[in-house]
Amino acid sequence: MQMPATMQAVRVYGVEDYRLERVRVPDVGRGEVLVRVLATGICASDVKTHFGAARVWGGDAMPSYIQTPVIPGHEFVGRVVALGEGAAEKHGLALDDLAVSEQIVPCWECRFCRRGQYWMCQRHDIYGFIRERAEGSWAEYMVFPAGAINHKVPSDVRPEHAALVEPLACAIHAVERGYIQLGDVVVIAGMGPIGLCMLQVARLRNPGVLVALDLQPRRLALARELGADLALNPLDGDAVQRVLDLSDGYGCDVYIEASGAGPAVLQGLQMIRRLGTFVEFSVHGGPVAVDWSIIGDAKELDIHGSHLGPYCYPRAIQYIADGTIAADRIVTHTLPLAEFQEGIHLVHDQKASIKVMLLP
């Protein structure tokens, strides 16, 4: 297949400085995979970066982990159009396959990679943040580096649904970190795309009561349709008291914070029972302060972080392919790449969209 010399791509230069440009189609080296991007998601972390969460961390510059100018995007699916030497055997891919790549490209040399904990790689190259090693997917073409972890996607999965694999893998990992037991009272705060995925995955664990929290009525209504036993808006009443009431005054067994809102952290500490499990997933726009004596002296909580979606991609692909997860209810908007600014504003506003996908 004859590759074009140039392609359209969005490039990040700074806070609120994202530009649609023509750039060179990347070359393919040994062990690398070139894909034609079919769909790519706009993540809440993309929006936080675009609108200046970076200012909290260091003035008007991008955070130190973003190497500009860079093509953003870490949720994607592509069709394989070229394979570097040895790539077919290394990754189990062939030309025309649909493929996704895990959002981190491990170094395979640090302590964590050597122990199989690759998602905590010390170098930590995430697609869409490091220009020299892991350019992202807001482009017509992208390269999966030789060290990437790639997965084939069934050919009958719609691209805009396949691009949901990365968020779903993150959701699966977060739910696993909660160690939900049969009959547990489980609360998930934040019914964005990943929160709604968490909700559906948590339902598979057969909790006794599954509670969804959000400030948007539309998202709460969808949460009810997707398996929430109770959907609460904390602005409409005392959500903490409601959870205490339905748990005989003890509080929820598991609380998963997926809202990215600071008050949701304190809310979780208030509504979780003693010896409960608190999972912190969100990327917050800045530091969040809480009374740590609640965690230790008052309740002796298990506090679990959740980062990326390690070892969860095969299940995420299966869940989307077989309909276990209702991808069609979560992906609400598809836009051409040139309308990326509209997509960013849709995600930022939250009221009209759930998941926005760009179709390069």
N, C-alpha and C positions, 0 to 999 in steps of 0.2 A: 504494500500500500504506500502510495506516495504521500509523504507528510508535507503539509504547508510549512513555509518558512516562519510565519508569524501567526500569532493568535491574539484574541481578546483576553484580557485579564484585568482584574481589579488589583490595585497595589496600594498598600498602606504607607503613607509618608509621615503621619502624625495624628494627633487627636483631631477628629472630624476632618481629616484630610485623606480621603479615599478616592482614587482616581481610576477611571476606566481607560486603559491604554492598550496599545499594540506592542507586544513583546515577542521575543523569539520563542518558538516551540522548543522545549528542553531536549537536549540530546539524551540518548540512552546508553549508559555504560554497562560494564560487566555486572551481571546479577540484577540489573534494574528492569523495571516494567514501566512502559509508557501507556497511559490510558487516555481515551477521549472521555472527558467528564460528562456524564449524562444528567446528574442532579447533585446539588450540594446545598446543605442546610445553613441557615443563619442561626447561630447559637446565641444564647443570652450573654455568654462571655464575649462574643464578638461585639455585641451592642454595648456592653459596659465599657469595653476598650474604646470603641468609636466615640462614645459620648463623654468620655473623660473621667472614668473611674481611675484612669492612670494619674490624674491630677492629685489624687489622694496619696499616691505612692512616689511622686517626684515631679511636681510642677506640671508643665504642659508637655513634657516629653513622654514617649512611650515607656512602659515598664522595662526594666533591664532585660527581661527575657524575650522581648520583641526586637528583632533585628530588622530595621527598616532600611530601604523600602522592601516590602515583602508581600507576596500574594497570600491573603488570608484563606481560611476555610479548612476545617478538620472533620466535617461530616460529609460523606460523598460516596458515590458509586461511579465506576467508569467501565468502559469497554476496552479490553486490551487491544492495542493497535501495533505494538512493537515490544520485542523481548530482547534484552541484552544477552550476551554470551552466558550460558548456564542458568538463565533466569527461569526458563520453563521447568527445568528439573528442580531447581531450588524452591520455587514457589508453587509448583503444581498447577500452573496456569498455561493456557494456550491462547493463540490469537482468537479474537471475538468473544472470549469469556467475559461475563460480567464479574467485576471484582471490587472488593472493598479492602482497605488497609487500616490496621489498627492505628489509632490517633497518635501514638508515640512510636518513634523509630529508635529502638534501643541501641546503645553502643556495644553491647554484648561483652564488655570488658570490665565494667565496674563491679563492685561487691554485690550490688543488688541484681544485676543481670546474671552474674555467675551463679547466684542462688536461685534463679528462676523468678525473682521478684522484679521482672523487667519493667513493670509499669512505674516503678520508683527509680528508674535509671538515673544515675547521678548527673549525667550530661543533659538528659531530659529534652530531647528534640521532639517537639510536638508540631505536627503539620500546621502551617500557616503562621508560624512565629519566627522561624529561623531561615533566613534567606539562603544561606550557604549550604544547608543540609536537608531542609524539609519544607520546601515551598508548598503552599496550600492549594485548595481546590476551586477557588473563585476564578476559574479560567477554563478555556476550552480543552486544554491538555494539562496533565501533570505526571510527574515521575514518582513511582514508588521506589525509594532507594534500596540498595542491595540488602541492607539490614532490616528492612521493614517486615512486618508480619501481615501477610495477605491471605484473603479468603475468597474463594469462588462463591458466587451467588447464583441461585437457579435462574435460568434465562427467562422464566415466565413471571418473575417478580417485577413489578413496575418500578422504574428508576427512582421516582420520588418516594416510594416506600423503602426501597433498598438503602437510600441515603439516611434512613432512620435507624439503621443498624448500629451506628456509633452511639447515639443517645440511648438506645435500648440496652446496649451492652453496659453502659454506665449505670443504668437503672437496675439491671440485674445484679451487678456487683454491690450496689448500695443496699438492696434488699437482702442479699446474702450477708452483708455486714451486720444486719439487724438480728440475725439468728431468730427469726420468728418461729414460735412454737404453735402447735394446734391450740386454738381457742384464745390466743392472745388478743388484747386490745391494742391495735396498731393505728398510729396517727401519722399521716404524711402531710407536711406543710408545704404548700406550693404546688398548684396544679398546672404548671407549664408543661411543655412536651415531655420532659424527663419525669416530672412528678406524675403525670398521667400514665407513663410507662411503668413507673414504680408501682402505682396503684394496681395495675393489671397483673404485674408479676407477684406482688404481695398477695393478691387474691388467690393465686395458685398455691400459697402456703396454708390456706384454710384458717385464717385468723377468726377469732370469735366475733370481733367487731372491727371494721375497717373504716376509719374516719379520714375524710379529706378536708383540708383547710385552704382557703384562698379568699382573696378580696374581690374577685370578678365573678358575678352571678353566672355568666355564660360558662365559665370553666367549672364552676361547682355543679351546674346542671349536667355537663358532660361527665364529670366524675361519678355522679349517681348512675348514669347510663352504663359506665364502664366498670361498675362493681362496688362503689362506696356504699356502705350501709348508712352513713351519715355524712353530710357535706355542710360545713359550717363556715360562715364569714365572721371572723373575729371582730369586725366592726359592728355586727348586728346583735351582739350579746356577749355574754361571758363564756367564751369557748373553753377556758380552763375548767370552769365549774361544770359545764356540760359533760366534759370527759370524766371528771371526778364522779359525777352523778351516775354515769352509765357503768362505772367500774367499782361500785360500792365504796366510793370515797378514796380508793387507793391511787388511782391514776393509770395512765396507759402503760403497757409493758414495753412497747417499742415506740420511739418517736424518731422520724426521719425528716430532717430539715432540708428542703429542696427549694426554698423560696428565694434565698439570697437576701432576705430582709433581716436586719439586725434584731428587731423585736421578736421575730419568730424563734430566735435562740432562747431568750428569756422565757417566752411562752412555753417552749418545750420543757425547760427545766422545772417550770411550775406545774405542768400537767402530767409529768412522768412519775411513776411510782418509785418507791425505794427499791434499789437493786435493779432498776430498769436499764434499758439499752438505748442510748442516744446516738444516732448516726448523723454526722455533719457532712453533707455533700456539697453544699452551695459554694460558689465563688462570690464572696462579698465585695462590695465596692470599697471597703475600708475596714479598719479594726472594729471588733464588736466586744464590748466589755460586759461581763456578767459576774455575779457573786460566786466564786469558785467554792465557797464553803457549802453551797447547795450540792455540788458534785461530790465533794468528799464527806464532810462531817454530817450533813443532813441526810443524804440519800445513798451514798456509796454507789454512784452510777458507773456503768460501763460506757465510756465515751469512745466511739469508733469514728475515725475519719473514713472517707470513701473517695478514691481518686481513680478516674478512668474506668475501663471495663475489662480488666485482665481475665483471660481464659473464658470470657463470656460471649465472644463473637459467634461461635458455632450455634449456640442456643438462640442468640438474638436473630440470626439468619433463619433458623428453623421456625421460631415463633412468628416472624413476619411472613414467611412462605406459607405456613399452614393456617394462618389466621388466628393463632392464639392471642396475639396482640392486634388490636384493631387499628392498623396503621392508617386506614382510610379516614378514621375519625380524628386523627391527630394532625395529619397533613392537610391544612386548610387552604393554603395558597401556593401557587407555582407562578414564578415570574421569570422572564428572560434575564440574562446576566446584566444587561444594560440598565435594568430597573432595580439594581441592588440597593440604591438609596431608599426607594419606596419600601423595599423589603425590610431594611433596617428600621425604618420608622414604624412599620406595622408591628414588628417584634417589640419595639420599645413601648409602643402605645398599649399593647396587650389586649385591648378590648375587642378588636375585630378578628384577630388571628390566634391560632394555637401554634402551628409549625409552618414556617415559610421556607420554601425550597426555591433555589435558583436553578434554571435549566440552561446551562451554557450552550 
